[in-house]
Amino acid sequence: MSGMAQSQGWVTRYFKAFCKGFFVAVPVAVTFLDRVACVARVEGASMQPSLNPGGSQSSDVVLLNHWKVRKFEVQRGDIVSLVSPKNPEQKIIKRVIALEGDIVKTIGHKNRYVKVPRGHIWVEGDHHGHSFDSNSFGPVSLGLLHAHATHILWPPERWQKLESVLPPERLPVQSEKESLHGSP
């Protein structure tokens, strides 16, 4: 009888330890994924050639840093994940082209030039003509920012840090700094 009681005691102790670990680990993991960082698979051609250069044959997996956008601090050229302004169930990934106060020359938008309002950014896909972006839906509220894409994690041969680069032809016509301090 004592051997049976000992084995039941061991099982009970193991189960209690497992439950304690589980109920600590799950909230920590959920908080980390929600507030700090997560990974996501990029679908579609809108960010080619920066992301998914192989087309439909492969999908890049990127590291999304939530922490970096918690104060809505983004720079021109950053690749960001955001809630789609047209479908709140969907996340999209685009490059920040202009910040609040910037005047941007659009590509196919109803207005040739747009001044980005306060609390908004202008985002575009790198593959113009294959991107549903600010040229379709206008400036995006900073409140829709989800994360900053910082690295390509998969496939292994594409592992790299994503640089915040703004193509020269997409520079704002006038930035907020220039309008405050005069053009150089």
Salt bridges, closest charged atoms under 4 A:
ASP34 OD2 - ARG35 NE 3.64
GLU43 OE2 - ARG41 NH2 2.91
ASP60 OD2 - ARG158 NH2 2.81
ASP78 OD1 - HIS148 NE2 3.63
ASP102 OD2 - ARG76 NE 2.78
GLU124 OE1 - HIS128 ND1 3.94
GLU124 OE2 - ARG170 NH2 2.67
ASP126 OD2 - ARG95 NH2 2.82
